[in-house]
Amino acid sequence: MATIALNNESGFSLGNVYMNMMRHLSDATKLEIINLLSASILHKEKLQENKAIEEDRIDLYSCFQGDWGSNMKTEDYCNELRRDLIPANA
């Protein structure tokens, strides 16, 4: 079996090598491969979008942990703020 050097100077692209190997496949099989390749690209883009969204989210409870006066826990500070907003006779 002959091998092909795949570099920029060879004039061959990896895509052309794969197309050459698949030229004898049926049209149905080629369409199936197209669908699988397309799905893998779309799925990858969706994963990257979800990852970017997750990275943008900030957990305020842990983000400001220990930043309050007297090293108060974030959750305790939030509860204290809530108590201050509720009228005493409510």
Phi, psi and chi 1 to 4 in degrees:
 res  aa     phi    psi   chi1   chi2   chi3   chi4
   1 MET       -  131.5  176.0 -175.2 -118.7      -
   2 ALA   -80.7  148.3      -      -      -      -
   3 THR  -112.1  153.6   58.7      -      -      -
   4 ILE  -117.8  130.2  -60.8  172.4      -      -
   5 ALA   -76.1  122.9      -      -      -      -
   6 LEU  -104.2   87.2  -63.5  174.7      -      -
   7 ASN  -137.4  175.2   57.9   38.3      -      -
   8 ASN   -64.3  -24.9  -67.8  -22.9      -      -
   9 GLU   -88.0  -12.8  -61.7  170.2    6.9      -
  10 SER   -75.8  -22.5   67.6      -      -      -
  11 GLY    83.3   -3.1      -      -      -      -
  12 PHE  -103.0  138.5  -67.8  100.3      -      -
  13 SER  -104.9  153.4   74.0      -      -      -
  14 LEU   -61.2  -37.3 -169.0   55.0      -      -
  15 GLY   -60.2  -42.0      -      -      -      -
  16 ASN   -66.2  -34.8  -76.6  -23.8      -      -
  17 VAL   -63.6  -46.4  171.2      -      -      -
  18 TYR   -65.2  -41.1  -82.7  101.8      -      -
  19 MET   -62.2  -38.6  -77.5  -56.7  -61.6      -
  20 ASN   -62.6  -39.4 -170.9   37.5      -      -
  21 MET   -70.0  -28.5  -69.3 -172.8  -53.1      -
  22 MET   -98.9    4.7  -65.0 -173.8  -67.1      -
  23 ARG   -63.3  -24.2   71.0  177.2 -177.1  -96.0
  24 HIS   -91.8   -2.1  -60.9  -66.2      -      -
  25 LEU   -71.9  155.7  -62.9  175.4      -      -
  26 SER   -70.4  160.6   69.7      -      -      -
  27 ASP   -61.1  -37.3  -71.8  -15.1      -      -
  28 ALA   -63.2  -41.7      -      -      -      -
  29 THR   -67.5  -40.3  -57.8      -      -      -
  30 LYS   -61.9  -41.7  -71.3  177.5 -175.0  175.9
  31 LEU   -65.0  -37.6  -73.3  172.0      -      -
  32 GLU   -62.7  -42.4 -178.3 -178.8   -0.9      -
  33 ILE   -63.7  -42.0  -68.0  169.5      -      -
  34 ILE   -59.5  -45.6  -70.2  168.2      -      -
  35 ASN   -62.8  -42.8  -75.2  -29.2      -      -
  36 LEU   -65.1  -42.8  -68.6  169.4      -      -
  37 LEU   -65.1  -43.0  -72.0  170.5      -      -
  38 SER   -62.4  -43.1  -62.2      -      -      -
  39 ALA   -63.1  -38.1      -      -      -      -
  40 SER   -66.9  -34.5   72.2      -      -      -
  41 ILE   -71.4  -46.3  -67.6  169.0      -      -
  42 LEU   -64.7  -40.1  -66.0  173.0      -      -
  43 HIS   -64.7  -40.3 -177.1   67.9      -      -
  44 LYS   -63.4  -44.2  179.4 -179.5  175.5 -176.7
  45 GLU   -63.0  -40.7  -71.0  175.3   -2.1      -
  46 LYS   -64.5  -41.5 -173.5   68.2  173.4  171.2
  47 LEU   -62.3  -40.6  -74.9  176.1      -      -
  48 GLN   -66.5  -38.9  -70.6  171.7  -15.6      -
  49 GLU   -64.1  -45.4  -72.3  172.9   15.2      -
  50 ASN   -63.0  -39.1  -70.8  -18.5      -      -
  51 LYS   -64.2  -42.1 -176.3  178.0  178.6 -175.7
  52 ALA   -64.3  -39.5      -      -      -      -
  53 ILE   -64.9  -44.5  -69.8  169.5      -      -
  54 GLU   -62.2  -38.4  -71.8  -63.1  -39.0      -
  55 GLU   -68.9  -28.2  -71.4  173.5   -6.0      -
  56 ASP   -77.6  -21.2  -71.7  -17.3      -      -
  57 ARG   -72.2  140.6  -69.5 -174.0  180.0  154.6
  58 ILE  -119.1  129.5  -62.2  172.6      -      -
  59 ASP   -88.2  100.3  179.4   10.1      -      -
  60 LEU   -63.8  -30.4  -66.7  177.7      -      -
  61 TYR   -64.7  -40.6  -77.2  104.0      -      -
  62 SER   -90.0  -24.5   62.9      -      -      -
  63 CYS   -62.6  -41.6 -179.7      -      -      -
  64 PHE  -104.0   16.5  -64.7  109.3      -      -
  65 GLN   -54.9  124.1 -175.3   70.5   34.5      -
  66 GLY    82.0    0.7      -      -      -      -
  67 ASP   -85.5   -9.5  -71.6  -15.9      -      -
  68 TRP   -84.1  162.3  -45.8  114.9      -      -
  69 GLY   -55.5  144.9      -      -      -      -
  70 SER    57.8   28.8  -56.2      -      -      -
  71 ASN    55.1   34.9 -104.6  -10.1      -      -
  72 MET   -67.2  141.4 -173.8 -178.9  -69.6      -
  73 LYS   -66.5  146.2  -69.2 -177.0  180.0  178.8
  74 THR   -56.2  -45.8  -54.3      -      -      -
  75 GLU   -63.3  -39.6 -164.9  166.9  -21.7      -
  76 ASP   -65.5  -40.6  -66.7  -21.0      -      -
  77 TYR   -63.5  -42.6 -175.0   75.4      -      -
  78 CYS   -62.8  -41.7  -69.9      -      -      -
  79 ASN   -63.1  -38.6  -72.0  -27.1      -      -
  80 GLU   -64.9  -40.9 -169.5  172.8  -63.9      -
  81 LEU   -63.0  -41.5  -70.6  174.3      -      -
  82 ARG   -61.7  -42.3  -73.4 -175.0 -163.2  100.2
  83 ARG   -61.6  -37.3  -78.9 -168.9  -59.6  -93.2
  84 ASP   -68.2  -26.7  -69.3  -15.6      -      -
  85 LEU   -83.8  -22.2  -67.0  174.0      -      -
  86 ILE   -89.0  124.0  -60.6  171.4      -      -
  87 PRO   -60.1  145.9  -15.8   23.8      -      -
  88 ALA   -62.3  -32.7      -      -      -      -
  89 ASN   -98.0   19.5   51.6   -4.9      -      -
  90 ALA   -88.4      -      -      -      -      -
